[in-house]
Amino acid sequence: MAQGTITALHSARGYGFITVDSETAPVYFQQEDIEQGIFTTLRKGQRVEFIITPDPLKTDRMRAEDVRLVE
């Protein structure tokens, strides 16, 4: 799993971006990609781990799935 930091969070719209430790471009995530029950507790600057996959809707970006907090 990759790790990174939440750099933008748009709670009202249900999505955000994560800066990956080993990459320069941020990856996108949606509320449904987050471990159940933690979306409302996420904050900018928190460390998370996730799986990077191609975004099925926008082929020019990557997407984070199975996002969970790093403890």
Secondary structure, 3 states (H helix, E strand, C coil): CEEEEEEEEECCCCEEEEEECCCCCCEEEEHHHECCCCHHHCCCCCEEEEEEEECCCCCCCEEEEEEEECC
